[in-house]
Amino acid sequence: MQKEILIYGLAKGETQDYMEDMLACFKDDRNTVSNIEKVKQAASAQGFHSFRVASYNGESPNFTGTVAIRVNT
């Protein structure tokens, strides 16, 4: 399976990380950096912010692993 790039962002006015939306998913290739920038520009024009880029290799989720939780104080 070829690696996929996932782009997430928060809608205008949203501040909670868990409320992010998936904005795009595409195959990782030689245009990856350009495609990421295009998605971020288009989403910014629609009010999205706080983008997160992740990759997915087809692996199954690890439901027994530990999760790092950030607490805002």
TORTORLO-26687 format. One line per field, with one value per residue: residue number from 0; x, y, z of N, C-alpha, C in turn. Coordinates in Angstrom, 3 decimals, always signed. Example, Ala and Ser with C-alpha at 12.3 -4.5 7.8 and 13.67 -1.06 7.14 Angstrom:
pos: 0 1
n_c1: +13.190 +12.850
n_c2: -5.690 -2.250
n_c3: +7.800 +7.080
ca_c1: +12.300 +13.670
ca_c2: -4.500 -1.060
ca_c3: +7.800 +7.140
c_c1: +13.200 +12.900
c_c2: -3.300 +0.030
c_c3: +7.800 +7.870
//
This chain:
pos: 0 1 2 3 4 5 6 7 8 9 10 11 12 13 14 15 16 17 18 19 20 21 22 23 24 25 26 27 28 29 30 31 32 33 34 35 36 37 38 39 40 41 42 43 44 45 46 47 48 49 50 51 52 53 54 55 56 57 58 59 60 61 62 63 64 65 66 67 68 69 70 71 72
n_c1: +0.851 +0.545 +1.815 -0.351 -1.271 -2.687 -4.663 -5.616 -7.741 -8.887 -12.120 -13.273 -13.318 -13.279 -11.644 -10.904 -8.866 -9.845 -11.959 -11.236 -11.404 -11.183 -9.493 -8.309 -7.136 -4.624 -2.485 +0.928 +3.352 +5.534 +4.492 +3.673 +4.357 +3.600 +0.865 -0.045 +0.313 -1.497 -3.953 -3.964 -3.996 -6.467 -8.230 -7.708 -8.763 -11.395 -11.694 -10.500 -8.011 -4.994 -3.601 -2.941 -0.754 -0.607 +0.547 -0.440 -0.070 -1.585 -1.683 -3.099 -5.153 -3.788 -5.220 -4.503 -2.260 -0.387 -1.476 -0.532 -1.530 -2.338 -2.592 -4.143 -3.318
n_c2: -1.180 +2.213 +5.095 +7.486 +10.922 +12.887 +15.671 +17.848 +20.288 +23.097 +24.507 +27.869 +29.869 +27.680 +26.096 +23.799 +20.979 +18.370 +18.753 +18.937 +18.869 +16.568 +17.567 +16.838 +14.002 +12.238 +10.443 +9.969 +11.510 +12.869 +15.432 +16.160 +18.210 +20.553 +19.989 +19.913 +22.586 +23.833 +22.823 +23.862 +26.643 +26.931 +26.034 +27.879 +30.169 +29.601 +29.885 +28.021 +26.884 +26.192 +23.807 +20.307 +17.845 +14.523 +11.127 +8.037 +4.620 +2.385 +0.840 -0.938 +0.441 +1.021 +0.091 -0.542 +0.791 +3.473 +6.846 +10.158 +12.865 +16.204 +18.753 +21.778 +24.468
n_c3: +0.000 -0.822 +0.797 +2.302 +2.509 +4.997 +5.751 +8.243 +9.845 +11.827 +12.001 +11.355 +14.226 +15.916 +18.641 +19.951 +19.807 +19.303 +17.630 +15.009 +11.407 +8.668 +5.905 +3.511 +1.645 +0.121 -2.201 -1.372 -3.197 -5.745 -5.817 -3.317 -1.356 -2.694 -3.076 -0.411 +0.353 -1.416 -0.495 +2.118 +1.572 +0.191 +2.183 +4.216 +3.064 +3.423 +6.085 +7.774 +10.168 +12.081 +11.046 +10.565 +9.492 +8.563 +8.112 +6.577 +6.479 +6.010 +8.233 +10.994 +13.613 +16.895 +19.602 +22.148 +22.842 +24.414 +24.885 +24.339 +26.192 +26.071 +28.343 +28.776 +30.753
ca_c1: +0.000 +1.291 +1.535 -1.280 -1.124 -3.960 -4.570 -6.708 -7.742 -9.996 -12.995 -13.248 -13.901 -13.096 -10.367 -10.643 -8.167 -10.625 -13.005 -10.676 -12.008 -10.250 -9.641 -7.847 -6.402 -4.110 -1.290 +2.220 +4.144 +6.472 +3.779 +3.105 +4.530 +2.754 -0.537 -0.322 +0.185 -2.744 -5.067 -3.933 -4.424 -7.908 -8.927 -7.550 -9.724 -12.701 -11.691 -9.842 -6.721 -4.341 -3.515 -2.114 -0.488 -0.236 +0.646 -1.106 +0.536 -2.462 -1.559 -4.278 -5.008 -3.323 -6.132 -3.943 -1.084 -0.584 -1.770 -0.065 -2.620 -1.854 -3.545 -3.939 -3.573
ca_c2: +0.000 +3.456 +6.017 +8.569 +12.132 +13.353 +17.044 +18.209 +21.684 +23.541 +25.484 +29.231 +30.012 +26.465 +26.102 +22.486 +20.093 +17.184 +19.138 +19.156 +18.222 +16.097 +18.438 +16.179 +12.738 +11.934 +9.606 +10.640 +11.412 +13.982 +16.702 +16.215 +19.515 +21.482 +19.676 +20.333 +24.045 +24.177 +22.519 +24.831 +27.942 +26.879 +25.907 +29.163 +31.085 +29.229 +30.142 +26.973 +27.249 +25.155 +22.605 +19.179 +16.930 +13.202 +10.118 +6.769 +3.548 +1.221 +0.078 -1.009 +1.266 +0.357 +0.504 -0.860 +1.630 +4.658 +8.075 +11.358 +13.832 +17.534 +19.459 +23.228 +25.031
ca_c3: +0.000 -0.880 +1.899 +2.045 +3.300 +5.537 +6.230 +9.140 +10.259 +12.660 +11.362 +11.887 +15.559 +16.721 +19.360 +20.544 +18.878 +18.959 +16.686 +13.684 +10.250 +7.654 +4.749 +2.293 +1.716 -1.213 -2.240 -1.227 -4.415 -5.938 -5.698 -1.981 -0.709 -3.437 -2.780 +0.966 +0.349 -2.107 +0.415 +3.215 +1.053 -0.079 +3.461 +4.906 +2.450 +3.955 +7.518 +8.564 +10.769 +12.904 +10.213 +10.994 +8.389 +9.059 +7.059 +6.870 +5.689 +5.972 +9.472 +11.855 +14.819 +18.102 +20.661 +23.460 +23.068 +25.239 +24.164 +25.021 +26.331 +26.402 +29.186 +28.779 +32.087
c_c1: +0.894 +0.860 +0.584 -0.995 -2.515 -3.744 -5.824 -6.614 -8.953 -10.793 -12.877 -13.970 -13.723 -11.715 -9.990 -10.049 -9.026 -11.744 -12.475 -11.410 -10.909 -10.526 -9.241 -7.130 -5.937 -2.841 -0.038 +3.008 +5.021 +5.825 +3.243 +3.197 +3.636 +1.281 -0.929 -0.545 -1.107 -3.948 -5.116 -4.397 -5.928 -8.703 -8.840 -8.548 -11.146 -12.772 -11.033 -8.472 -6.164 -4.279 -2.586 -1.985 +0.008 -0.089 +0.003 -0.541 -0.329 -2.412 -2.866 -4.076 -4.566 -4.176 -5.598 -2.725 -1.415 -0.797 -1.246 -1.197 -2.040 -2.952 -3.194 -4.269 -3.474
c_c2: +1.239 +4.383 +7.123 +9.735 +12.597 +14.759 +17.367 +19.697 +21.981 +24.601 +26.835 +29.288 +28.802 +26.493 +24.739 +21.534 +18.920 +17.483 +19.341 +18.344 +17.698 +16.908 +17.768 +14.886 +12.439 +11.100 +10.466 +10.423 +12.648 +15.353 +16.941 +17.601 +20.553 +21.251 +20.104 +21.842 +24.493 +23.948 +23.550 +26.213 +27.976 +26.825 +27.213 +30.184 +30.827 +29.371 +29.071 +27.454 +26.043 +23.816 +21.560 +18.239 +15.621 +12.256 +8.824 +5.725 +2.294 +0.387 +0.103 -0.116 +0.429 +0.839 +0.210 -0.004 +2.826 +5.874 +9.244 +12.370 +15.144 +18.238 +20.935 +23.756 +26.526
c_c3: +0.000 +0.252 +1.443 +2.983 +3.718 +6.069 +7.021 +9.468 +11.120 +11.904 +12.059 +13.230 +16.462 +17.363 +19.932 +19.506 +18.421 +17.956 +15.259 +12.621 +9.348 +6.399 +3.449 +2.620 +0.304 -1.107 -2.116 -2.523 -4.564 -5.823 -4.286 -1.344 -1.380 -3.126 -1.371 +1.008 -0.332 -1.197 +1.536 +2.761 +0.826 +1.219 +4.261 +4.368 +2.941 +5.474 +8.376 +9.048 +11.511 +12.177 +10.815 +9.808 +8.983 +7.872 +7.539 +5.925 +5.629 +7.233 +10.257 +13.071 +16.015 +19.273 +22.060 +23.791 +23.935 +24.350 +24.983 +25.028 +26.812 +27.206 +29.171 +30.163 +32.065
//
